[in-house]
């Protein structure tokens, strides 16, 4: 019970010896210069905490003249003296929205708030035994003015947090996905080819887009998926791509879904934005003429229903039925596990993290 309970029902619980502390960008001179400045290329630790403890809330906002700040600035977190990060993502993606964009939305663990999502909040608990370190790296071309709170609990000496997994977050991107559909073919114009495409099987998941590939013992708690349909012709409706989650090396997924929109808890080709505690569509750029045009962001957080693994987990999703579509896919996965964790794939260089601009058919 040392970490407490987050619901209203848990508020009366007395927790002797627990202290609430904060690392922040406040002005130690007593003025109002309440931000840290990062020069281009500069990395700084914004929090170095001694354990045992648990980060309970992170708030950040920032200002830079670089148009793609949210994809160029990196956020990294290290637990208990580890040498490689357990969290490594572009900073905007960490807080639930991709494409180097901000967006007003409310979920239970992550929020961006008015105006236009310039305030970022994270409520995922992040326990640590001996220490925690949070690093921000400014890979943008302009100076970064950075404001932050890291609110955490410090526990009495001797508190053992070994039964708690360490928080992890990882960003991935495949641009473009290797679709097999003919980019010159409009499927709705040739019903025979469309029916044949629907009958094409995917019985291994081999070419699925990979959201997470982790080893060890832990539980997956969700993701957001950022899809850019940049070409009208072969990149029509992405939602027939099934989610397939392989646990502990099973050759066939123990969790097999019925379509991308279904995994993200919507249905029937959603054409509107919506946010809820555990799922949402927080970016939709389609038009009446081209319903699946442009950038989309969907999220699904497994707060009430985490997916447990004892040896490994591989979270995948098809890019269109049987991986037929050639789109731009990126994602951020969130999970808890016992250390050590599997090394992350190398972070893409800044040029390969930038969002697409425009459309192939315009």
Buried (B, 14 or more C-beta within 10 A) or exposed (E): EBBBEEEEEEEEEEEEEBEEEEBBBBEEEEEEEEBBEBEBEBEBEBBEBEBBBBBBBBBBBBEBEBBBBBBBBBBBBBBBEBEEBBBBBBBBBBBBBBBBBBBBBBBBBBBBBEEEBBBBBBBBBBBBBEBBBBBBBBBBBBBBBBBBBBBBBBBEEEBEBEEBBBBBBBBBBBBBBEBBBBEEBEBEEEEEBEEEBEEEEBEEBEBBBBBBBBBBBBBBBBBBBBBBBBBBBBBBBBBBBBBBBBBEEEEEBEBEBEBBBBBBBBEEBBEEBBBBEBBBBBBBBBEEEBEBBBBBBBBBBBBEEBBEBEEBBBBBBBBBBBBBBBBBBBBBBBBBBEBEBEEBEEBBEBEEBBBBEEBEEE
